[in-house]
Amino acid sequence: MEIKVLGPGCAKCKSTYNAIEKVIRENNLDVKLVKIDDIEQIMNYNIMTTPAVVVDEEVKIKGHVPSESEVRKLLGI
């Protein structure tokens, strides 16, 4: 599984990355976590609000920082 956090590096984007990283670490998951801050790459996903979370190339969350429970649900745990 590959998860991408899309955003220009704002506080919400960093919080999103940190929340996902924490859940992955706590559950010892084999997940590749990537931060994308290049505007051109972000635009390829047709999102207008950040942060956004892309799981295996499908946009799952956009425009808000997910809670840890939302991240767990997203990862199927």
C-alpha positions as CSV (number, residue, x, y, z in Angstrom):
1,M,0.0,0.0,0.0
2,E,1.2,3.5,-0.8
3,I,-0.2,6.6,0.9
4,K,0.6,10.1,-0.4
5,V,-0.1,13.3,1.6
6,L,-0.6,16.1,-0.8
7,G,0.0,19.7,0.3
8,P,2.3,22.7,0.1
9,G,3.8,22.2,3.5
10,C,1.3,24.1,5.7
11,A,0.6,23.2,9.3
12,K,-2.5,21.1,8.3
13,C,-0.5,19.1,5.8
14,K,2.2,18.4,8.4
15,S,-0.4,17.4,10.9
16,T,-2.0,15.0,8.4
17,Y,1.4,13.4,7.6
18,N,2.2,13.0,11.3
19,A,-1.2,11.5,12.1
20,I,-0.8,8.9,9.4
21,E,2.8,8.2,10.3
22,K,1.8,7.6,13.9
23,V,-0.9,5.1,13.1
24,I,1.4,3.3,10.7
25,R,4.2,3.1,13.3
26,E,1.9,2.1,16.2
27,N,0.4,-0.7,14.2
28,N,3.7,-1.8,12.5
29,L,2.1,-1.6,9.1
30,D,4.0,-2.2,5.8
31,V,2.9,1.1,4.2
32,K,4.9,3.5,2.0
33,L,4.2,7.0,3.2
34,V,5.1,9.9,0.8
35,K,4.8,13.6,1.1
36,I,4.0,15.5,-2.1
37,D,4.5,19.3,-2.0
38,D,5.0,20.0,-5.7
39,I,2.0,22.0,-6.9
40,E,2.1,20.5,-10.4
41,Q,2.0,17.0,-9.0
42,I,-0.8,17.9,-6.6
43,M,-2.8,19.4,-9.5
44,N,-2.6,16.0,-11.3
45,Y,-5.0,14.6,-8.7
46,N,-7.7,17.3,-9.5
47,I,-8.0,18.5,-5.9
48,M,-8.7,22.1,-5.0
49,T,-8.2,21.9,-1.2
50,T,-5.3,20.5,0.8
51,P,-4.3,18.5,2.7
52,A,-5.4,15.5,0.6
53,V,-4.6,11.8,1.2
54,V,-4.2,9.5,-1.7
55,V,-4.2,5.7,-1.1
56,D,-3.0,3.6,-4.0
57,E,-3.6,6.4,-6.4
58,E,-7.2,7.1,-5.3
59,V,-8.0,10.3,-3.4
60,K,-9.6,9.4,-0.1
61,I,-9.5,12.5,2.0
62,K,-9.3,16.2,1.0
63,G,-9.6,19.5,2.7
64,H,-9.2,18.5,6.3
65,V,-6.8,16.8,8.8
66,P,-8.0,13.3,9.4
67,S,-8.4,12.0,13.0
68,E,-6.5,8.9,14.0
69,S,-9.7,6.9,14.0
70,E,-10.3,8.1,10.4
71,V,-6.8,7.0,9.4
72,R,-7.3,3.6,11.0
73,K,-10.6,3.2,9.1
74,L,-8.8,4.2,5.9
75,L,-6.1,1.6,6.5
76,G,-8.7,-1.1,7.4
77,I,-7.6,-1.5,11.0
